[in-house]
Every structure is written in structure tokens, then in C-alpha cells.
Amino acid sequence: MIISIVDCYTDEPAGLGVPPYLGVYPRYIAGVAFSHSHQCFYLRIDDLRPEKRGNSTLTMNSTLNANNATRILEGSHIIIVISGMHTPGKYLAAVPGTPSEAIRLLQGYRGKKILTGPAAFLGTGQTGGRIVHRVQNSGYDLVIEGDAWLWLEQYLTSKEISGGYSRLREFAVKGSEIVRQIQLPIIAEIETGRGCPRKIGCSFCLEPLKNKPEWREQNDVKEEMASLAHEGVEHFRLGKQSDFYAFKGGKPAEIEQLLKGAASVSHKTLHIDNVNPALAATEQGEAITRLIVNYCTPGNVAAMGVESFDQSVIEANNINSTPEQVMKAIASINQCGSERGDNGMPKYLPGINIILGLIGETKDTLEINLQYLKRILNEGYMLRRINIRQVEVFPDTEISRQGGLKYLKKNKRHYYKFRRSVREDIDHEMLKRITPVGTILKDVFMELYDGKHTFGRQFGSYPLIVGVKQRLPLREFFDVRVVGHMLRSLVAEPLTSSSSQIDHQAN
């Protein structure tokens, strides 16, 4: 049987699969197919977009199967589309696909068409500030809300099989073979757990609805990373979880075992993602922070779901940390991780997520948020990023039952001024603090042309965008020197090209 995967890219609170990231969904599905001795082809939505052919910037995301995509799909018995944006953002060199775009491009192919990924669970949104509706299965033979890898194994074996991480172990390792069909370099998103440990989650969050809390075994994570490293992957993020600090009860010994095993695998990048500031603010959290600094690579970011500094909004939305806990977490992470690493970036810094339009928000909420951000700046701390987005309202969430977009519509006229103040008064100063003029950043991967300029990033969690005032070869690594700062990006001049690091499989 021929099984084809069409990856439209995914972005959700716990997990990123937008290039250069490779998410877990295609790897797990491929692992099932390979384990049962079936052919499995990996395609990306860019392989199917005819208008993108020949564009050197947008074809960066094409797979090694791009030129044979039509033949592959014509022979496919099953075509599995992975799609869904639950926390959409702006992407440097990728345009996520939608379920409707995918089914339009798949018209005429006879294979059984399956939709899975975040879009299959409560819907998908390409921008914030919207009410999201469930995806209708128009054009698809089946929409799978749960684990598509589990469905595929049951389909191939005609047996009822229980899921869980113990069953996933084999497929997570075997699925690494799909990397042979992808242009390297990529950064592999590695799942460490699922669900939210809190009994009642935040008003807007889908994680408690999707999964019960469950953690992977440390050795399973290590084996999956080792199999990916064997296929040439050098960049990893332990990012598919709602809170890294909560792994197996937040016990430092358990987390050290996870990090030690991950660090033992050959790598150039090892980062984490989501962090609960309420845990990071504790003594136990500081011990975990020191482990992260010790075992991970520089440029690492603790993406903290602060969401709001307004105590009334925090309580109305059941957000899990107070402003003072956030301040304490920021201080702790700065104290442990602000030392500059060998790639030019501080080893480990906090990042903040803020959501606009939450229950109880007022004009005063925006001013409270701004004052706390100014306090962080004035107290000398570094924030690697401040992510501001408008809430998306999904079915079955508490915010959908308490007014939906009511507060966003009421306060939206104030958002532009707030964002502008953050970008000009906070972000710009933070960039100068984190990467002063003269800082040398190593291994910046060039991804995008804009006129005569080239834009790139280091590999990792929320890397800084670097602009160079000349056209450099895309898909090459350069060491650069910072010469200036924009509101959210850097201006740099190239020093050297690390062309030896170019994708060894592309040839």
C-alpha cells in the first residue's frame, strides 16, 4: 500500500511544525506505515502549489519528492493531510496551508483522503481575533480528531489497539526515516508529554480538552532523537508539551535524566519551549532552570504563558501565575541564563506571551501590561521576545461560553497604540541589550530575499531575525556581526559562510 502525507504545517500551544520545524504528526504516521512495511511518501503543501514553482524563496520548503508529487499522489491509496493553526503567527519563509486549500489541490486523486492534526480538533484559524468553527469534512473521506498514527495502525491491522506512549515508542523511532525525503537542515520538535497538569485550564486553552496529562519515558525520547540524528538531524527542541518544568511532576531528578539523555545525542541545537512562570519562580524551578542552562545550547528561550498582568483578568480566565510570580521567574532565569554562549546569544532567557481580548479586559489592562513590561526593562532584565496576539475563540472553551470576542471588540481600538508602545519602548531596547552592536552571531541560516536584502535566523526556539543589506545565497549558514537594530529584528553584516553545513542530502 502507498500512503502519502501532505503536511500543511501546524502551530499550536504545545507544538510547532512550520518549517524549518518538522512536527511530530508526520513522523508518527510515517513510523506506523514503515513499521508495517508499507511505502510512505512525505510531501509539503508547497510541493503541490503550482504558483510557487521556480520561486527560490518559497521553494525552500519543498521536499525531495517535489518533482514527483503528481506521480506519487496518483499512486497513493491513502492521502493524509496534516493541518491546523491554534496559535497562528507570522512566519519568515513559510505559508501554512488550510484544509480547504489542500483538498482543492488534491482534487482528481483517487486515494482515500484523511484530515488530521489540530484542524481536525475544534478547527483552525489563520489569524487571531476570530471565532473558530469546527472543520467540515467537505471533500475528505474521514476527519480524525485524535491520534492519526493510532487510526492508521488500526486500519492497517484491522485490530482495536489502545494508544499511549508505550505503544508510540516504536513508531516515534521508525518515523525518523521520513527525514530522508526532506531537505536538511531542519529542527525536529520532540514530544515530552501531553495535556495540562492543571485540573481546569485557562479560559482559552485547548490542551486540557485534547489530552489527559501523560509523560514520555526519558529513554524513549533519547532513542527517538538518536534515530533522527542518525538521519542527519542536528537541531532539536523539546517543545511538544504545555510546560517543560512540569515533566513527571516537576522533579529536578526526572528532568535531569531527560536532559542528560537528550544532550548525549549528537546535536548542534538543543532547546526547550513552554514554561509555567509559577513553577519557574520556585526553588524547585530554579534548580530546573540551572539544569536547562547546563545541558542545552545557547539562545534557548523559556516561552512563558503570562497572558496578562492584570490580576482581575488573571482570575477571570483562570491563568496560572500572578504578576509577582512572573517577575520572580524572569529574575531567576536571567540570573542563571544571561551569560553569553558560544553562538553569540545569551544561554537562556525568558519570553513572554500576552493575549488581547480575554475575559474582563479593559483599557486599563493594556496600561497595566505596559507598566509591568517597563518595570522588567527598568530593573535590568532581558526578555528574548514579547509575543502579543489576539485571542482565538474555539468551541468548548470557557471563553466561548463567556462572551467570545466581546472584550476584544470592545478594546480593539486601543490595541495599535499598545503594540506600538511595546515595540518602540520595550522590544527595541531589549534587542540592544541582548545583542549590542558588534555582537557576533554564528550560524545564521539564510532563508528569504526581500529586494536586495537577505533575511535569516539561527536555529532554535524563537530565534532573532537577522537582515543583511546584500543578497547572500539561501540555505547557507553565515556568521554575522550586528551593526544595528530594528523594532524586532537585527541588521548585520556577513563575516563568513559555513557552506560545509549545507544540506548533505540535497545532492
N, C-alpha and C positions, 0 to 999 in steps of 0.2 A: 504494500500500500504506500502511496505517496502522500505525505502530509506537508502542507505548506503553511508557514506562519507569515502573516503580514503585520508588521509592527508599525502602528501609527503613533507610538511614543506615549508615555504615561507620566503623570505628575500628580502625586497625592501626598497627604501629610506624612505618611510613612512609606516613602519610596519614590525614586526618580528613575525614569527610563528615557529621558530625552538626550540624544547624542550630544557629547561623546559618552554619556552614560549608557550602559546596557543593563536594563532592569531584569528582574527575576522571572517575570512571566514567560518570555520566550525560552529561557534556559530550562525551566522546569518542564514545559511542554515538550521541547526537543528531547529532554532526557528520557521521558516516557517513550517517545517514538523510537529513539535509538536503542533503548533497553529491550524493546520488543522486536528489534531487527527490521524496523520499517525505515524507508527513506524519509528524511525530513529536510526541507529547504527553508532557509530564513531569508525573508525579503523585508525591506522597509518601504513605507508609503512613498518615499522619494524614488524608489525603483519603478513605481507604477505611474508616476506623474510625468506625462509626455512633455509638458511645457517646461519641465526643469532640465531635460536632457541637454547636455552641452554647456550648461552653466557651471563654471568651475567652482563657484562658491557653494551653490545649493546641492551639487552632486557630491560634496564631501561626505554626505551621509549615505551614499549608495553602498550597497553590499557588493561582494564579489560575484553575486548572481544577477546583477542588474541587467546585463546584456542578454541574459537568457530568461528573464522574468516571464515573458509571454509563454515560452515553451514549457517552463516549469508549471505555471498555473493551468495550462491546457491539460497537463497530465495528472493534476492533483485530484485525489479522491476526497480529501478534506482540506479546506482552507480556513485557518483560524486567524481571525482579526483581533489584535490586541489594541485597545484604545481606551482613553479616559483621562480627563483632567479634572481633579478635585481641588487642586490648588494651582491654577494656571498662573504663569508668569511671562516674562519676556525672555526670549532665548536668542543667543548670539547668532547661531548658524543652523537653526532647525525650525521647521514649521510643523507642529503636530497635526496629524490628520484626525478627522472625525469619522464616526461610524457611517454617516451618510456619504462622505467622500469616498470611503473605502468601498462601500457596496456599489457605488456608481462606477468606480474603476474596475470592479470585478464582474461587471455585467458580461454575460456571454460565456463565462467559465462554468463548467458543469459540476464541479466539486461541491460537496456539502459545505455550506458557508456558516461558520460559527463566530459569534461575537463574544468576547470575554474581556477581562480587565476592568478597571474602575468604572468605565462607561456602562458596563452591564449591571453594575450595582448602584442603583439610585440615580444614574445619569451622569452627564459630563457637561462642563462649562468651559468655554474658551477664554472668557474674561470674567473678572469679578463683578460684583454688584448686580447679580441676576438671581432669579428663582430658577432652579434647575429641575427639570422634569425627567422622569424615567424614560429611557430609550425604548422606543417602539421597535419591534423586531421586523420592521418592514425590509424585505429583501433577504433577511437572514433565516436560515433554517432552524437555528437554535441560538438563544441568548443564555449564557452561563453566568449566573451571578456569583457562584462560588469558585472553587479551585478548578481551573480548566485542565490542569495536569491530572487531577483525580478523575474527572469525567472521561478524559481520553483513555486512561488505563482501564476503566470500567468498560468503555466502548470496545477497546481492542481485545479484552479478555472475556467479555460477556459475563463478568462476575461483579457482585456487590463488594466493594472494597472500602474499608474505612481509611480516612485521611490521617493527618497529623504528621509531625516532623519525623517520627520514626520511619514512616513509610516513604517520606520525601527524600530521605538520606541518599539513596541510590540514584535517584533521578537528578538531584542537585549536582552530583558529581558527574554523571554521564552527560548532562546537558552542556557541560563546558565545551564539548566537541563542536557546538554550533559556532564557536569563535572562528573556526577555520573558514567560515563563509563571510566574515566581516573584515573590513579594512581596519587594521590596528593603526594607531593606538586607540584604546577605549578605556573607560573606567567602569569597573564592574560593581554594581550595587549588590551588597551581600546582606541577606536577611539574617537577623539575630533573634527576632521574636515578632509576635503579632498581638493585636488587641491592646487595650489600655488597662493598666492595673487599677485605675480608679473605678469604683462601682458605678458612679454616674459621671459621665464625661462632660466636657464643655458643651455649651448650648449648640454650637455649630459643627462639632466634630463628628466624623463618620467612623473613626476607628472602633469605638465601643460597640457600634452597630454591626460592623463587619466580622469581627472575630472576638472570641474569648481569649484572655491572656494565655500565652504559651511561649516558651523559650526553647531555642535550639540547644543541642549539646555542643560544647566548645569544640570537641574533636570533629564534629560534622562540619562546622564552619571552616576549620582548618583544612579538612580534606577537600572541600569544595574550592577553596582558594588555591590549594596546591594544584588541583586539576586545571583550573583556569590559568595559573602561572605556567603550567606545562604547555599550554596552548599559546603562550606568548603574552598574556595579560600581565601588566606591570603596575597597574593603578587600581586601588580598591577603596571602597567606602563601606564601613559597617553602618549602613543607613536605613535599612528596612525595619524600623521599629519606632514606636511612639516616644520612647525615652530610653536612651542608652544607659543612663545611670540607674535605671530600674531593672536591668538584666538580672534575672534569677534573684529577685528580692533586693537588688542594690547592694549585694555583699561584695566588698572590695576583693576578697579572695577569688570569688567566682569571676569577676570582671578581669582580674589579672590573668587568670587562666585563659580567658577568651583572647585578651590582647596579646599575651605571650605567644599563644599558638598562632595567631594571625601574623604577628611580627616575624615569626620563624619562617614564613613563606617568603620566597624571593619577591621583592617589590620595590618600586620607586615611590609610590604614594600609598599611605595607609591613614585614612581619616575616618571620622565618625559623623553623625548628623544630630538628630533631635535630642534636646536636653530639657528636663524639667528644672527650672531655676529653684524651685522649692527644695529639691533634693541636692542640687549643686551647692546650695547655701549652707548645708550641714557639715559637721566634721567628717562624717562618712563620705559626703560628696567631695570634700576637699581631697580626701585620700584617693578617690576615683579620678579626680582631676589630675593629680600627680602621676597616676598610672598612665593616663592618656598622654600626657606630656612625655613620659619616659618611653613609651612603646610606639607612638605614632610619629608621623613625619611632620615637618613644619608646614605652616599655612592652614592648619586644622581649625575648624570653626564649630563652636557649640551653638547650634541654632535653637534659641530659647523661645518657647511659645509664651511670650509675655502678654500679647494681645491688647492689653490696656493697663495704664497706670491709675485709672480712675477706680477707686475702691467700690463705688456703687455699681459700676459696670462689671467689675470682677465678680461681685456677689450675685448679680442678676444673671450672669452667664456661667456660673459655677467654674470659673477659671481657677487654676490650681496654685497660684502663687500671689503673694502680696507684693506691693512695690518695694518694701524693705527687704524681703527675701530676694527679689531680683537684684537690688543694689548689692547685697551681700554676695550673691553668686558672681556678679560682674567683678567685684573686688577680688574674690578668691581666684577666679580664672585668670585675671590679669596678673595677680601676684605670682601664680605658678607658671603661666604660659607666655608672658610677654617677651621673654628673651628671643632674640632673632636667630633663626635657624640657617642652615647652610644653603637654602634656596632663596634667601633674602627676605622671607616673611617671618613674623613672629611665630613661635611654635604653636600656640593655641590661644585663640581669642573668642570672646562671646559674640554672638549675633543676636539681634532682636527682631521678632516678628510682631507687627502691630496690625490689628484688623479694625477697619472702619465699618460702622453700621451695626454694631452689636446692640443687644437689648439694653435699654436705659441710657444710650449715648446722648449727650447734649453738646452744645457748642463748647461748654466748659471742659468736657472730656478732652477735646483736642488741645486745649491750653494746658491741662494737667499733663498730658503726654509730652508736650513740648518742653515743659518746665523740668520734667524728670530727665529728658534727653540732654538738656542743657546742664543739668546737675552732673550727669555722668561725664560730660565733656569737661566741665569746670573742675571736677575732682581728679582729673588727670588720667582717667581710664581710657582704654581703647575698645571700640566696637568695630568688629570687622564689617558688619553690614547692618542696615536698618531696613527691613523689608516691610513695606506698607501696602496692604491690599484691601480691597472692598470685599465684604463678606459675600459668600455664595450661600444661598439657602437651599438645602437639599431636603427631600421628603424625609419624614420620620425624625428629624432633628427637633430639639426643643425650640430653637429659634423659629422654625417653620410654624410652630404652634403658638408663638407669641409675637405675631406681627410681621414676620418675614422681613421685608425690606422697609418697613415703616420708619425705622430710625435712620436708615441710610438715606431715604428720600428726604427726610426732614432736615438732615445736616449736610447733604451733599454739596450745597453751595459754599460750604466752608472748607472743603477738602483741598482745593487747589492751593489756597494760601497756606494751609498747614503743611502740605507736602513741600511746597517751595521753601518754607522756613526750615524744614528738616534738611532738605538737600543743600541749601546755601549755608545755613548756620551751624549744622552738625556734621553732615556727611563730608563736606569739603574739608573741614578742619580735621576730622578723623583720618581721612586719606593722607593728609600731610603729616599727621602724627605717626601713622602706621608705616608709610613709605616716603620718607623725606626725599627731596631732590638729591640725586646721587646714589640712591639705593640701587643695588644691582639685583635684579630678579633673574633667576636661572630657569631654563627650560620652559619658555613661554611658547605655547603651541599656536601657530598662526592659522586662523580659521576663516577670515572674512575680509573681502575688499569693500571699501566704500570710497569710490573715486580713486584718488592716488594714495589713500591711506590703507593700512593693513591693521586688523584687529585680532588679538589673540588672548589666551589665558594660560595660566599654569593648570595642571590637572589637580583636582581636589574638590573639597566642599566649598562652594561659593567663592571661586577664585576671582581676583580683580581683573577687570577688562583692561587691556593694555593697547593703546593706539600708537602706531608708528607712522610717521609722515613720509612714507615711501611704500612702494609695492614690494613686498617680500614674498617668496614662494610659500604657497599654502601647504599645510600638512608638514611643516618643518618646525623644529624647535630652535628658538633663539635665546641667548642671554641678552638682556637689555638693561639699560641704565635709565632710571626715572629722571625726566627733565621738567615735568610739570604735572598739574592736577586739574582735572575737570570736576564736575559736581560728583560724579560717581565712578569715574574711570581715571586712568593714568595716561600721561603722554611720555613716551620713552624713545630712546634711540637704540638701534641694534648694536650689539658688540660682536657676537659670534653665532654661527649656525651650527647646530648639533645634528647635521643631516644623517649621521650614522644611526640616529634614533628613529628614522622614518620607518613606517610600516614594512616589516620584512616579508609580509605575506602578499603585499600588493603586486609583487612581481611574479 
